[in-house]
Amino acid sequence: MQDELYENPELVQFYDLQNGWGPDNAFCAALAANCTSMLDLGCGTGRLAAALHEGRDVYGVDPAGAMLEVARAREGGQSVTWVEADARTVRLSRRFDLVVLTGHAFQVFLTDQEQLAVCQTIAAHLAPGGTFVFDSRNPAREEWREWVPETSQDTFPHQGLGQITAWNNVSFDPGTEIATYETFYRAPDGRSWQAASRIRFASRSAISARLAEAGLAATRWLGDWQGGPWTEASREIIPVGGLR
């Protein structure tokens, strides 16, 4: 599960510059409005957890220490309980009104057993009547085909390094549903960084089976973070639900 993209501070410095507050964060913030507690699994640099700390007890869990260092230092970070742990095995001995796993973090779990384990973690921490939500890219859209140098190039400013150029390259194994993609960054002075990552594109039916096995049930299946219903052509698979 080690991934330099999230474990290496030299690469983590680019994360927030490419990933701002998005519709997934806004959706979760709306869900949290009437909650007194929230667990953010795979919290990364902690943007969502830190933003929602006021008025509720918030925990953020992530296996990457370099990401949590950013989380602890951000505004509001001192009010969140940060835990460096694996979402497959962490047990906090308490339950939450809301459990979220955003940023397609569900896709880093590459086998049925790993997906089941993280669903069991959600179930173990969800209060009766509580809500869970997570997202996974719809394999029918074959989004990995966009992750090649010709179509993935991006540029963004870095305060100390100048204009950063970023791009990806990818291979996909249909037998395992796993995409192996590389992320590249290049600074104007010629310095460069890269990391290789692996994620799985599971189907809605497979995700539904893992939820049921873990004792969870989706009451809604969304196809985007604006609340649109899931269809076979949707870009996202977003189950929203609770304990069975």
MIRO-159707 format. One record per residue (C-alpha): z negated, x, y negated. Coordinates in pm, 1 decimal. Layout:
<sites>
+----------+----------+----------+
|        Z |        X |        Y |
+----------+----------+----------+
|        Z |        X |        Y |
...
+----------+----------+----------+
</sites>
This chain:
<sites>
+----------+----------+----------+
|        Z |        X |        Y |
+----------+----------+----------+
|      0.0 |      0.0 |      0.0 |
|     -9.0 |    304.6 |   -232.7 |
|    255.6 |    273.8 |   -504.6 |
|    299.2 |    541.2 |   -771.1 |
|    431.3 |    278.7 |  -1011.1 |
|     76.7 |    140.3 |  -1034.7 |
|   -136.2 |    435.2 |   -924.9 |
|      6.6 |    713.1 |  -1143.6 |
|   -111.2 |    698.7 |  -1509.3 |
|    215.0 |    864.6 |  -1615.5 |
|    398.5 |    556.2 |  -1488.4 |
|    131.0 |    298.2 |  -1572.4 |
|    173.1 |    385.3 |  -1941.3 |
|    505.4 |    198.4 |  -1935.5 |
|    381.9 |   -118.1 |  -1764.8 |
|    261.8 |   -321.0 |  -2062.8 |
|    560.6 |   -209.6 |  -2269.7 |
|    791.7 |   -385.1 |  -2023.4 |
|    564.9 |   -672.8 |  -1924.0 |
|    430.5 |   -881.6 |  -2209.9 |
|    255.3 |  -1219.0 |  -2217.9 |
|    490.3 |  -1452.4 |  -2034.0 |
|    521.8 |  -1812.1 |  -1912.9 |
|    318.0 |  -1729.8 |  -1600.5 |
|     27.0 |  -1625.9 |  -1821.7 |
|     63.2 |  -1936.3 |  -2035.9 |
|     68.4 |  -2161.1 |  -1726.8 |
|   -246.8 |  -2000.6 |  -1586.5 |
|   -418.8 |  -2022.4 |  -1925.0 |
|   -353.8 |  -2397.7 |  -1926.1 |
|   -496.7 |  -2429.6 |  -1574.5 |
|   -804.4 |  -2233.8 |  -1683.2 |
|   -876.0 |  -2458.6 |  -1982.0 |
|  -1132.7 |  -2670.8 |  -1796.9 |
|  -1257.1 |  -2397.4 |  -1561.1 |
|  -1582.6 |  -2208.2 |  -1591.1 |
|  -1478.3 |  -1929.1 |  -1354.1 |
|  -1156.1 |  -1750.5 |  -1260.0 |
|  -1051.7 |  -1481.5 |  -1012.8 |
|   -738.0 |  -1283.2 |  -1095.5 |
|   -620.2 |  -1113.1 |   -776.9 |
|   -377.0 |   -828.8 |   -840.6 |
|   -484.7 |   -833.3 |  -1205.4 |
|   -296.4 |   -513.3 |  -1294.0 |
|   -368.3 |   -400.2 |  -1649.8 |
|   -581.7 |   -709.4 |  -1705.3 |
|   -390.2 |   -886.3 |  -1979.4 |
|   -448.4 |  -1235.5 |  -1838.9 |
|   -808.4 |  -1185.2 |  -1728.0 |
|   -913.7 |  -1029.8 |  -2059.2 |
|   -742.5 |  -1303.3 |  -2258.4 |
|   -927.7 |  -1577.8 |  -2069.5 |
|  -1279.0 |  -1430.4 |  -2057.8 |
|  -1420.8 |  -1641.4 |  -2339.5 |
|  -1612.8 |  -1941.5 |  -2212.1 |
|  -1582.3 |  -1855.6 |  -1845.0 |
|  -1685.3 |  -1600.6 |  -1583.0 |
|  -1378.0 |  -1390.5 |  -1502.7 |
|  -1323.6 |  -1133.9 |  -1227.9 |
|  -1016.9 |   -910.7 |  -1198.7 |
|   -935.2 |   -740.4 |   -868.3 |
|   -672.5 |   -470.1 |   -818.7 |
|   -633.4 |   -176.5 |   -577.7 |
|   -487.2 |     54.4 |   -844.9 |
|   -751.1 |    247.2 |  -1037.0 |
|   -501.9 |    356.0 |  -1304.6 |
|   -420.5 |     -7.5 |  -1384.9 |
|   -789.3 |    -98.0 |  -1405.3 |
|   -851.5 |    187.9 |  -1648.9 |
|   -611.8 |     15.5 |  -1888.4 |
|   -777.8 |   -320.6 |  -1817.1 |
|  -1126.1 |   -195.0 |  -1897.8 |
|  -1010.9 |    -45.3 |  -2228.9 |
|   -823.4 |   -348.5 |  -2361.3 |
|   -971.6 |   -601.0 |  -2604.6 |
|  -1191.7 |   -842.2 |  -2409.8 |
|  -1199.8 |   -610.3 |  -2110.3 |
|  -1572.2 |   -543.5 |  -2143.5 |
|  -1638.6 |   -912.8 |  -2072.2 |
|  -1453.6 |   -915.2 |  -1737.5 |
|  -1592.7 |   -793.9 |  -1405.0 |
|  -1331.1 |   -549.9 |  -1273.5 |
|  -1323.7 |   -468.5 |   -902.7 |
|  -1109.4 |   -196.1 |   -746.6 |
|  -1028.7 |   -346.1 |   -407.8 |
|   -752.8 |   -467.7 |   -175.5 |
|   -672.6 |   -840.3 |   -206.1 |
|   -634.7 |   -861.4 |    172.4 |
|   -994.6 |   -766.7 |    242.3 |
|  -1204.7 |   -809.0 |    -74.3 |
|  -1499.6 |  -1046.5 |    -48.5 |
|  -1707.7 |  -1107.1 |   -361.1 |
|  -1966.2 |  -1344.9 |   -210.7 |
|  -1891.7 |  -1612.6 |   -468.1 |
|  -1635.6 |  -1885.5 |   -538.0 |
|  -1421.1 |  -1966.9 |   -839.8 |
|  -1271.2 |  -2276.7 |  -1002.3 |
|   -935.6 |  -2099.1 |  -1033.4 |
|   -777.7 |  -1819.5 |   -827.1 |
|   -449.3 |  -1671.7 |   -950.3 |
|   -212.4 |  -1407.9 |   -811.0 |
|     74.5 |  -1363.8 |  -1056.5 |
|    343.8 |  -1110.1 |  -1137.3 |
|    495.3 |  -1159.7 |   -789.1 |
|    202.7 |   -963.5 |   -647.8 |
|    220.3 |  -1178.1 |   -332.7 |
|    541.4 |   -995.8 |   -244.8 |
|    370.1 |   -659.0 |   -193.5 |
|    228.6 |   -799.8 |    130.8 |
|    502.4 |   -710.4 |    375.9 |
|    407.1 |   -878.6 |    705.3 |
|    302.7 |  -1226.3 |    813.1 |
|    -44.5 |  -1091.4 |    889.3 |
|    -81.9 |   -934.1 |    543.8 |
|     34.0 |  -1254.9 |    376.7 |
|   -213.4 |  -1453.0 |    585.1 |
|   -491.6 |  -1210.2 |    491.4 |
|   -439.1 |  -1256.8 |    117.3 |
|   -422.5 |  -1636.2 |    162.7 |
|   -752.7 |  -1614.9 |    350.8 |
|   -897.9 |  -1418.0 |     58.7 |
|   -788.6 |  -1695.6 |   -177.4 |
|   -948.3 |  -1957.1 |     49.0 |
|  -1270.5 |  -1755.2 |     78.7 |
|  -1310.5 |  -1745.0 |   -299.9 |
|  -1193.4 |  -2093.4 |   -397.3 |
|  -1459.7 |  -2348.4 |   -490.2 |
|  -1433.3 |  -2702.9 |   -352.3 |
|  -1203.3 |  -2888.2 |   -588.1 |
|  -1074.1 |  -2557.3 |   -725.3 |
|   -712.6 |  -2458.3 |   -781.8 |
|   -503.1 |  -2163.7 |   -667.9 |
|   -158.0 |  -2055.4 |   -786.8 |
|     72.4 |  -1763.8 |   -709.4 |
|    441.6 |  -1680.5 |   -728.4 |
|    709.0 |  -1525.9 |   -508.9 |
|   1080.9 |  -1483.4 |   -578.4 |
|   1310.4 |  -1722.1 |   -392.2 |
|   1510.7 |  -1517.7 |   -137.7 |
|   1800.4 |  -1763.0 |   -165.0 |
|   1867.2 |  -1629.2 |   -516.0 |
|   1904.0 |  -1271.4 |   -383.2 |
|   1757.3 |  -1135.4 |   -704.7 |
|   1742.0 |   -784.5 |   -558.0 |
|   2118.7 |   -759.2 |   -609.9 |
|   2048.4 |   -730.5 |   -983.3 |
|   1825.0 |   -425.8 |   -934.9 |
|   2097.1 |   -163.4 |   -952.1 |
|   2172.7 |     83.0 |  -1234.8 |
|   2471.5 |   -118.8 |  -1359.7 |
|   2271.6 |   -435.2 |  -1433.8 |
|   1905.9 |   -332.2 |  -1455.0 |
|   1907.9 |    -85.7 |  -1745.7 |
|   1651.2 |   -157.0 |  -2016.0 |
|   1526.7 |     25.6 |  -2324.7 |
|   1196.7 |     -9.0 |  -2506.1 |
|    998.6 |    190.7 |  -2762.7 |
|    704.4 |    412.8 |  -2669.3 |
|    474.4 |    516.6 |  -2952.3 |
|    451.4 |    879.0 |  -2843.2 |
|    771.2 |    938.8 |  -2647.5 |
|   1031.5 |    743.0 |  -2843.3 |
|   1291.3 |    510.3 |  -2696.0 |
|   1249.7 |    494.9 |  -2317.7 |
|   1542.1 |    412.5 |  -2088.0 |
|   1452.3 |    237.9 |  -1761.0 |
|   1658.3 |    125.3 |  -1462.4 |
|   1632.6 |     43.7 |  -1091.3 |
|   1813.4 |    101.8 |   -766.5 |
|   1755.7 |    -94.8 |   -446.1 |
|   1825.5 |   -142.5 |    -77.7 |
|   1750.9 |   -458.7 |    118.9 |
|   1680.7 |   -510.6 |    489.3 |
|   1757.3 |   -871.7 |    588.1 |
|   1577.7 |   -826.2 |    919.4 |
|   1241.1 |   -761.9 |    755.9 |
|   1316.7 |   -940.5 |    425.0 |
|   1199.4 |   -621.6 |    251.7 |
|   1357.9 |   -474.7 |    -59.5 |
|   1291.8 |   -107.0 |   -125.6 |
|   1355.2 |    -37.2 |   -490.4 |
|   1321.2 |    266.4 |   -711.9 |
|   1213.2 |    251.1 |  -1076.1 |
|   1328.5 |    524.0 |  -1314.6 |
|   1217.5 |    609.2 |  -1667.2 |
|   1373.3 |    867.2 |  -1900.2 |
|   1244.4 |    982.6 |  -2239.4 |
|   1467.1 |   1117.1 |  -2522.6 |
|   1341.6 |   1472.8 |  -2460.9 |
|   1476.4 |   1463.2 |  -2104.8 |
|   1149.5 |   1405.3 |  -1923.8 |
|   1179.0 |   1153.8 |  -1641.8 |
|    959.4 |    963.6 |  -1397.0 |
|   1033.9 |    760.6 |  -1085.5 |
|    859.2 |    565.3 |   -811.4 |
|    961.3 |    378.5 |   -496.7 |
|    821.9 |     31.9 |   -419.5 |
|    858.4 |   -219.4 |   -137.3 |
|    831.6 |   -597.1 |   -159.1 |
|    909.5 |   -887.1 |     73.4 |
|   1117.6 |  -1194.5 |     -7.6 |
|    949.7 |  -1462.1 |    205.8 |
|   1084.5 |  -1816.5 |    232.2 |
|    901.8 |  -2126.2 |    112.9 |
|    855.0 |  -2238.4 |    473.2 |
|    696.6 |  -1906.2 |    566.9 |
|    463.2 |  -1917.9 |    267.0 |
|    369.0 |  -2276.4 |    351.4 |
|    282.4 |  -2170.1 |    706.3 |
|     54.3 |  -1890.5 |    581.3 |
|   -121.6 |  -2131.1 |    344.1 |
|   -185.3 |  -2384.2 |    619.6 |
|   -315.8 |  -2117.5 |    856.6 |
|   -558.8 |  -1998.3 |    588.0 |
|   -691.1 |  -2348.6 |    519.3 |
|   -504.0 |  -2401.6 |    193.3 |
|   -262.8 |  -2676.8 |     88.1 |
|     -9.5 |  -2682.1 |   -193.4 |
|    -13.2 |  -3009.6 |   -384.0 |
|    279.8 |  -2895.8 |   -598.6 |
|    570.1 |  -2656.5 |   -539.6 |
|    718.0 |  -2535.5 |   -866.3 |
|   1045.3 |  -2353.8 |   -922.0 |
|    954.0 |  -2199.0 |  -1256.1 |
|    651.2 |  -2136.5 |  -1475.2 |
|    756.5 |  -2412.6 |  -1712.9 |
|    651.8 |  -2662.0 |  -1443.4 |
|    993.4 |  -2753.1 |  -1304.5 |
|    992.3 |  -2874.4 |   -941.6 |
|   1104.8 |  -2633.6 |   -670.5 |
|   1459.4 |  -2665.9 |   -540.7 |
|   1653.9 |  -2446.6 |   -302.0 |
|   1824.7 |  -2292.9 |   -606.2 |
|   1502.0 |  -2217.1 |   -796.9 |
|   1436.5 |  -1857.8 |   -895.3 |
|   1064.5 |  -1883.6 |   -815.5 |
|    848.4 |  -2024.2 |   -535.6 |
|    516.2 |  -2125.2 |   -694.6 |
|    261.0 |  -2312.7 |   -483.7 |
|    -23.8 |  -2481.7 |   -672.3 |
|   -303.1 |  -2637.0 |   -471.3 |
|   -649.6 |  -2608.0 |   -324.4 |
|   -853.8 |  -2605.3 |     -8.2 |
|   -739.2 |  -2835.5 |    271.9 |
+----------+----------+----------+
</sites>
